Amino acid sequence: MIHRRAARDFSDSQLSMASAVVALDPAEIARVRSELRSRGFAVVRGLLPAATIERAKAHLEKAVGRHLEQAAPAAPAPATLPLARRLAAAYAGREADAPCSWVPQVRGSFVFQGLLFRDASLCALVEALTGGRAAAVASRFNCRAKLRDAPGASFPWHQDHAFFRMQYILKKEEPKRLLAAWAPLVAVGAHNGGVELLPGSHAAGFVRHGRAGGFLAAAAPPAARGVVPDLEPGDVLLFTDLTLHCSGPNTTDEARWSADWAYELEDGDDVCPPLEGGGGGADADADRATPAEAARMRMRLWWRRRLWWRRRAWAIFLATTAAAVLAAALAR
């Protein structure tokens, strides 16, 4: 799942830095298009500049430092540790307490929003895949840190369209079609919870999903094993919103850092598989929410927001009371 939040606006000069025209190898474009159509995903090696990856890691290192100053973890985590080690060291033995999503820390970051998500080479590739239409970065993204066996950091088999569809329905908008981009900030593979994809699964169309342990999951998960690409920083994994994928646990002592975002597609694009599937075996009505389903999703969201505000009000009350008690004690 990828988080849905609007990025802040950047100046034209900033965006132009990330949107310069880049010449791409026609053979590489053809390969990516062919694999997206046949397999539902494609890996583009070394597409992102090393300087961008290093700036993104430096941004996260500062964010981790600020977080650890406030969280005051029990285990020592000196600033000299690399990004992949510091968070893991701080939360050793209590990985469940560590934050998995770092969306707030990258929401206003030009490194992520301007350079990474709008990388010139990547946007030029997406433009070529969509018939020359300018790449439009969707308003949903995430930055994740997956620690060893951390619950809630692994996802069951699902299609991203299930998450996209729910969010658009909650906003009373027509669901958009998207092309996902997934980029590791450290070396990633099956050993540390890389993305597992089922080749060709997008051709079946959109399938029904249900709740599984707090996640949206395919109602009928595949019996076959998928493919877990080995990725290095600078590589980009592209996959359609109908490609079945999941992620397993991280079995290492280092954090698996990654960023994921998406680009808007249109139904007529070569790399946008039909929702009803090519073979007619999928549920053609699966993308339509019944009034009762939409109402349940809105009610669930309302209760979550209400609970969040209650918790926040209670935290403010406790902090205010503690401050008053402390002030009274110091005044004596």
For each residue, the residues with C-beta under 8 A, 3 or more apart:
1: 142 155 158 160 163 215 216
2: 140 141 142 160 163 180 260 261 262
3: 101 103 140 141 142
4: 139 140 167
5: 103 107 139 140 141
6: 139
7: 10 107 108 113 117 137 139 141
8: 107 108 113
9:
10: 7 14 15 110 113 114
11: 14 15
12: 15 16
13: 16 17
14: 10 11 17 18 110 114
15: 10 11 12 18 19 114 118
16: 12 13 19 20
17: 13 14 20 114 115
18: 14 15 114 115 118 119 120 123
19: 15 16 118 120 123
20: 16 17 120
21: 120 124
22: 120 121 124
23:
24: 28 29 121 124 125 128
25: 28 29
26: 29 30
27: 30 31
28: 24 25 31 32 44
29: 24 25 26 32 33 125 128 129
30: 26 27 33 34
31: 27 28 34 35 42
32: 28 29 35 36 42 44 125 129 238
33: 29 30 36 37 129 270 271
34: 30 31 37 38
35: 31 32 38 39 41 42
36: 32 33 39 40 41 42 129 179 238 239 240 270 271
37: 33 34 270 271 273
38: 34 35 200
39: 35 36 42 197 199 200
40: 36 197 198 199 200 201 202 203 239 240 242 243 273
41: 35 36 197 199 237 238 239 240 243 245
42: 31 32 35 36 39 237 238 239
43: 229 231 235 236 237 238
44: 28 32 47 122 125 235 236 238
45: 232 234 235
46: 232 234 235
47: 44 119 121 122 125 234 235 236
48: 52 53 116 119 121 122 183 233 234 235 236
49: 52 53 119 234
50: 53 54 233 234
51: 54 55
52: 48 49 55 56 111 115 116 119
53: 48 49 50 56 57 185 233 234
54: 50 51 57 58
55: 51 52 58 59 111 115
56: 52 53 59 60 111 112 115 116 185 259
57: 53 54 60 61 83 185 257
58: 54 55 61 62
59: 55 56 62 63 105 106 109 111 112
60: 56 57 63 64 83 102 105 106 143 185 257
61: 57 58 64 65 83 86
62: 58 59 65 66
63: 59 60 66 67 102 105 106
64: 60 61 67 68 83 86 87
65: 61 62 68 69 79
66: 62 63 69 70
67: 63 64 70 71 99 105
68: 64 65 71 72 73 77 86 90
69: 65 66 72
70: 66 67
71: 67 68 90
72: 68 69
73: 68 77 90 91
74: 94
75: 89 90 91 92 93
76: 89 90
77: 68 73 81 86 87 89 90
78: 81 86
79: 65 86
80:
81: 77 78 85 86 89
82: 85 86
83: 57 60 61 64 86 87 185 186 255 257
84: 88 186 254 255 256 257
85: 81 82 88 89 253 254 255
86: 61 64 68 77 78 79 81 82 83 89 90
87: 64 77 83 90 91 98 145 147 255
88: 84 85 91 92 95 147 148 253 254 255
89: 75 76 77 81 85 86 92
90: 68 71 73 75 76 77 86 87 98
91: 73 75 87 88 94 95 97 98 147
92: 75 88 89 95 253
93: 75
94: 74 91 97 98
95: 88 91 92 98 147 148 149 150
96: 150 151 152
97: 91 94
98: 87 90 91 94 95 145 147 150
99: 67 102 145
100: 144 145 146 150 152 153
101: 3 142 143 144
102: 60 63 99 105 106 143 144 145
103: 3 5 106 107 141 142 143
104: 107
105: 59 60 63 67 102 109 143
106: 59 60 63 102 103 109 111 112 113 141 143 259
107: 5 7 8 103 104 113
108: 7 8 113
109: 59 105 106 112 113
110: 10 14 113 114 115
111: 52 55 56 59 106 114 115 116
112: 56 59 106 109 115 116 117 141 143 259
113: 7 8 10 106 107 108 109 110 116 117 118
114: 10 14 15 17 18 110 111 117 118
115: 17 18 52 55 56 110 111 112 118 119
116: 48 52 56 111 112 113 119 183 259 261
117: 7 112 113 114 137 141 181 261
118: 15 18 19 113 114 115 122 123 135 137
119: 18 47 48 49 52 115 116 122 123
120: 18 19 20 21 22 123 124
121: 22 24 47 48 124 125
122: 44 47 48 118 119 125 126 135 181 236
123: 18 19 118 119 120 126 127 134 135
124: 21 22 24 120 121 127 128 135
125: 24 29 32 44 47 121 122 128 129
126: 122 123 129 130 135 179 263
127: 123 124 130 132 133 134 135
128: 24 29 124 125 132
129: 29 32 33 36 125 126 179 269 270 271
130: 126 127 133 135 263 265 266 269 270 271
131: 269 270
132: 127 128
133: 127 130 136 266
134: 123 127
135: 118 122 123 124 126 127 130 263
136: 133 263 264
137: 7 117 118 261 262 263 264
138: 141 176 178 261 262 263 264
139: 4 5 6 7
140: 2 3 4 5 164 167 178 261 262
141: 2 3 5 7 103 106 112 117 138 259 260 261 262
142: 1 2 3 101 103 259 260 261
143: 60 101 102 103 105 106 112 257 258 259 260
144: 100 101 102 153 256 257 258 259 260
145: 87 98 99 100 102 255 256 257
146: 100 150 153 154 192 193 247 250 255 256 258
147: 87 88 91 95 98 150 153 250 255 256
148: 88 95 249 250 251 252 253
149: 95 249 250 251
150: 95 96 98 100 146 147 153 249 250
151: 96 154
152: 96 100 214
153: 100 144 146 147 150 193 247 249 250
154: 146 151 193 246 247 248 249
155: 1 158 215 246 247
156: 212 213 215 217 218 221 246
157: 198 217 218 221 222 244 245 246
158: 1 155 162 163 209 215 216 217 218 244 245 246
159: 162 206 207 209 218 241 242 243 244 245
160: 1 2 163 164 178 180 241 243 245 262
161: 164 165 175 177 178 206 241 242 275 287
162: 158 159 165 166 206 209 216
163: 1 2 158 160 166 167 216
164: 140 160 161 167 168 175 176 178 241
165: 161 162 168 169 175 287 289
166: 162 163 169 170 216 297
167: 4 140 163 164 170 171
168: 164 165 171 173 174 175 176
169: 165 166 172 173 175 289 294 297
170: 166 167 297 298 301
171: 167 168
172: 169
173: 168 169 176
174: 168
175: 161 164 165 168 169 287
176: 138 164 168 173 264 265
177: 161 241 264 265 266 267 269 272
178: 138 140 160 161 164 241 262 263 264 265
179: 36 126 129 238 239 240 241 262 263 265 271 272
180: 2 160 238 239 240 241 260 261 262
181: 117 122 236 237 238 260 261 262 263
182: 195 236 237 238 239 258 259 260
183: 48 116 233 235 236 237 258 259 260
184: 187 188 194 231 232 233 235 256 257 258
185: 53 56 57 60 83 233 257 258 259
186: 83 84 192 233 254 255 256 257 258
187: 184 230 231 232 233
188: 184 192 193 194 195 230 231 232 256 258
189: 192 194 228 229 230 231
190: 194 196 228 248
191: 194 250 251 252
192: 146 186 188 189 250 251 252 254 256
193: 146 153 154 188 247 248 249 250 251 256
194: 184 188 189 190 191 228 229 230 231 247 248 256
195: 182 188 228 229 237 245 246 247
196: 190 225 226 227 228 245 246 247 248
197: 39 40 41 201 226 227 228 229 239 243 244 245
198: 40 157 201 222 224 226 227 243 244 245
199: 39 40 41 226 227
200: 38 39 40 203
201: 40 197 198 204 222 242 243 244
202: 40 240 242 243 244 273
203: 40 200 273 277 278 279
204: 201 207 242 277 278 279 281 282
205: 242 273 274 275 276 277 278 281 282 283 284 286
206: 159 161 162 242 275 276 277 282 283 286 287
207: 159 204 218 219 220 244 282 283 286
208: 218 219 220 283 286
209: 158 159 162 216 217 218 219
210: 216 217 219
211: 214 215 216 217
212: 156 215 216 217
213: 156 217
214: 152 211
215: 1 155 156 158 211 212
216: 1 158 162 163 166 209 210 211 212
217: 156 157 158 209 210 211 212 213 221
218: 156 157 158 159 207 208 209 221 222 244
219: 207 208 209 210
220: 207 208
221: 156 157 217 218
222: 157 198 201 218 226 244
223:
224: 198
225: 196
226: 196 197 198 199 222 244 245 246
227: 196 197 198 199
228: 189 190 194 195 196 197 248
229: 43 189 194 195 197 237
230: 187 188 189 194
231: 43 184 187 188 189 194 235 237
232: 45 46 184 187 188 235
233: 48 50 53 183 184 185 186 187
234: 45 46 47 48 49 50 53
235: 43 44 45 46 47 48 183 184 231 232
236: 43 44 47 48 122 181 182 183
237: 41 42 43 181 182 183 195 229 231
238: 32 36 41 42 43 44 179 180 181 182
239: 36 40 41 42 179 180 182 197 243 245
240: 36 40 41 179 180 202 243 271 272 273
241: 159 160 161 164 177 178 179 180 262 265
242: 40 159 161 201 202 204 205 206 273 275
243: 40 41 159 160 197 198 201 202 239 240
244: 157 158 159 197 198 201 202 207 218 222 226
245: 41 157 158 159 160 195 196 197 198 226 239
246: 154 155 156 157 158 195 196 226
247: 146 153 154 155 193 194 195 196
248: 154 190 193 194 196 228
249: 148 149 150 153 154 193
250: 146 147 148 149 150 153 191 192 193 255 256
251: 148 149 191 192 193
252: 148 191 192 256
253: 85 88 92 148
254: 84 85 88 186 192
255: 83 84 85 87 88 145 146 147 186 250
256: 84 144 145 146 147 184 186 188 192 193 194 250 252
257: 57 60 83 84 143 144 145 184 185 186
258: 143 144 146 182 183 184 185 186 188
259: 56 106 112 116 141 142 143 144 182 183 185
260: 2 141 142 143 144 180 181 182 183
261: 2 116 117 137 138 140 141 142 180 181
262: 2 137 138 140 141 160 178 179 180 181 241
263: 126 130 135 136 137 138 178 179 181
264: 136 137 138 176 177 178
265: 130 176 177 178 179 241 269 271 272
266: 130 133 177 269 272
267: 177 272 274
268: 272
269: 129 130 131 177 265 266 272
270: 33 36 37 129 130 131
271: 33 36 37 129 130 179 240 265
272: 177 179 240 265 266 267 268 269
273: 37 40 202 203 205 240 242 277 278
274: 205 267 277 278
275: 161 205 206 242 282 284 286 287
276: 205 206 280 282 284
277: 203 204 205 206 273 274 280 281 282
278: 203 204 205 273 274
279: 203 204 282
280: 276 277
281: 204 205 277
282: 204 205 206 207 275 276 277 279 286
283: 205 206 207 208 286
284: 205 275 276
285: 288
286: 205 206 207 208 275 282 283
287: 161 165 175 206 275
288: 285
289: 165 169 293 294 297
290: 293 294
291: 294 295
292: 295 296
293: 289 290 296 297
294: 169 289 290 291 297 298
295: 291 292 298 299
296: 292 293 299 300
297: 166 169 170 289 293 294 300 301
298: 170 294 295 301 302
299: 295 296 302 303
300: 296 297 303 304
301: 170 297 298 304 305
302: 298 299 305 306
303: 299 300 306 307
304: 300 301 307 308
305: 301 302 308 309
306: 302 303 309 310
307: 303 304 310 311
308: 304 305 311 312
309: 305 306 312 313
310: 306 307 313 314
311: 307 308 314 315
312: 308 309 315 316
313: 309 310 316 317
314: 310 311 317 318
315: 311 312 318 319
316: 312 313 319 320
317: 313 314 320 321
318: 314 315 321 322
319: 315 316 322 323
320: 316 317 323 324
321: 317 318 324 325
322: 318 319 325 326
323: 319 320 326 327
324: 320 321 327 328
325: 321 322 328 329
326: 322 323 329 330
327: 323 324 330 331
328: 324 325 331 332
329: 325 326 332
330: 326 327
331: 327 328
332: 328 329
